[in-house]
Amino acid sequence: MTALEVWWRALAPPEEVESARALYELTPRWSSGNLPFVDGPYDPTRESHWADAARVADYASALPASVSDRGSRILDFGPGDGWPALPLAAALPLAQVTGVDPAPLRVAVCVANARRLGLDNARFVVGDGAALPFPDASFDLVTASQSLEEARDPSKVLAEIARVLRPGGVLRASYQVWALPARRFETVTLVEGVDCLLYTYAVRCQDPPHERRYVLVLPSDGEAAEIHREALIASADAPRAYGETLLTRRSPLGAPLLERLVPFARRSFVIDLHRWTTAWLVEALRHAGFSDVRATVHTGDLARAFARGAIARGEVDALAPHFDAITRALGEAASRQPGESMVTAIR
Ligand SMILES: C[S@@+](CC[C@H](N)C(=O)[O-])C[C@H]1O[C@@H](n2cnc3c(N)ncnc32)[C@H](O)[C@@H]1O
């Protein structure tokens, strides 16, 4: 354990919980309100929109060839604010898309987004991936974007996905490949939660691949809010990693800040996450009962590289009318190209 972990455990003994309860249930908008398609139409001048459209096309093309999209049943595991469930429901209007997430707040956000987008073939239910609330063999395709690895017991989750897929059904998932640029990384974040403020501290370790994330839940007013705001301003100049503030030695955002915030803490949580290498995931999927398992490149990376080149060469306006056809071709190509970050597994 790091010095700060030891200190945190002494000052604010944390309750061990799943990430859904300590993070996703407390975050008003997981995606900061700027998801292409969900929060606004695709914009071909933006690299990330090419990437997301290609990823949706990839998921859609993973539907087994033996079923037409009419009446096909798709499960999206851990949809956050509705991704990829919602754009997938729009791309396959005759399919029935179900999103499952253990955080009731995430489900409420997805339901509201589906209603706003007028998608009546997308439904969302509260449920834990380790005990999916569906009968055996009830889906043709399971999709997952950065969500399988959130579960405390990934082997149970993979076994559950194998159970709810029909024979010949497909799992197509993106996952975070655990390859840190250093043996260990420590970061903090200061964010706004639902009727609260959050101070989080994460320790990422390369070997064994692992992440522990500590969360202090604070009131959103009074002295705690003042300290939180001051720290947020101070963090603006600090170096960043993984979109979070890197904790350097003797940083005032580590132990000194924790000590100031602890007297106001409503809750203290720790989330313990097993992180994945591709070799581990492929083996775990075989063990869960999948017959054909293939790791592939990430569709988003392929599409981003394409879009970056087109933008740099000033070709985007000419390509914009072909956005759907090109992103579809990129999505289909990526799912056949060996690599890391996404996986296809056939039941
Ligand atoms: C990193 S977010 C990804 C959200 C979305 N798929 C995306 O790509 O924007 C992880 C999601 O997984 C959900 N999640 C966490 N633990 C889970 C579990 N045990 N079973 C199913 N989903 C879970 C979280 O609530 C959250 O919505």
PDBQT file of the ligand as one rigid body, heavy atoms in Angstrom, charges set to zero:
ROOT
HETATM    1  C1  LIG A 401     -16.570   3.533 -17.731  1.00  0.00    +0.000 C 
HETATM    2  S1  LIG A 401     -18.332   3.503 -17.700  1.00  0.00    +0.000 S 
HETATM    3  C2  LIG A 401     -18.654   3.173 -19.410  1.00  0.00    +0.000 C 
HETATM    4  C3  LIG A 401     -19.999   3.671 -19.857  1.00  0.00    +0.000 C 
HETATM    5  C4  LIG A 401     -20.324   3.504 -21.360  1.00  0.00    +0.000 C 
HETATM    6  N1  LIG A 401     -20.342   2.129 -21.772  1.00  0.00    +0.000 N 
HETATM    7  C5  LIG A 401     -19.382   4.311 -22.219  1.00  0.00    +0.000 C 
HETATM    8  O1  LIG A 401     -18.539   3.726 -22.914  1.00  0.00    +0.000 OA
HETATM    9  O2  LIG A 401     -19.506   5.566 -22.216  1.00  0.00    +0.000 OA
HETATM   10  C6  LIG A 401     -18.668   1.964 -16.897  1.00  0.00    +0.000 C 
HETATM   11  C7  LIG A 401     -20.131   1.582 -16.756  1.00  0.00    +0.000 C 
HETATM   12  O3  LIG A 401     -20.174   0.232 -16.240  1.00  0.00    +0.000 OA
HETATM   13  C8  LIG A 401     -21.171   0.164 -15.228  1.00  0.00    +0.000 C 
HETATM   14  N2  LIG A 401     -20.869  -0.936 -14.302  1.00  0.00    +0.000 N 
HETATM   15  C9  LIG A 401     -20.082  -0.913 -13.203  1.00  0.00    +0.000 A 
HETATM   16  N3  LIG A 401     -20.102  -2.111 -12.573  1.00  0.00    +0.000 NA
HETATM   17  C10 LIG A 401     -20.924  -2.909 -13.291  1.00  0.00    +0.000 A 
HETATM   18  C11 LIG A 401     -21.388  -4.253 -13.129  1.00  0.00    +0.000 A 
HETATM   19  N4  LIG A 401     -20.999  -4.984 -12.096  1.00  0.00    +0.000 N 
HETATM   20  N5  LIG A 401     -22.261  -4.736 -14.052  1.00  0.00    +0.000 NA
HETATM   21  C12 LIG A 401     -22.670  -3.977 -15.100  1.00  0.00    +0.000 A 
HETATM   22  N6  LIG A 401     -22.255  -2.689 -15.304  1.00  0.00    +0.000 NA
HETATM   23  C13 LIG A 401     -21.410  -2.164 -14.407  1.00  0.00    +0.000 A 
HETATM   24  C14 LIG A 401     -21.095   1.543 -14.565  1.00  0.00    +0.000 C 
HETATM   25  O4  LIG A 401     -22.217   1.832 -13.761  1.00  0.00    +0.000 OA
HETATM   26  C15 LIG A 401     -20.920   2.442 -15.774  1.00  0.00    +0.000 C 
HETATM   27  O5  LIG A 401     -22.158   2.790 -16.333  1.00  0.00    +0.000 OA
ENDROOT
TORSDOF 0
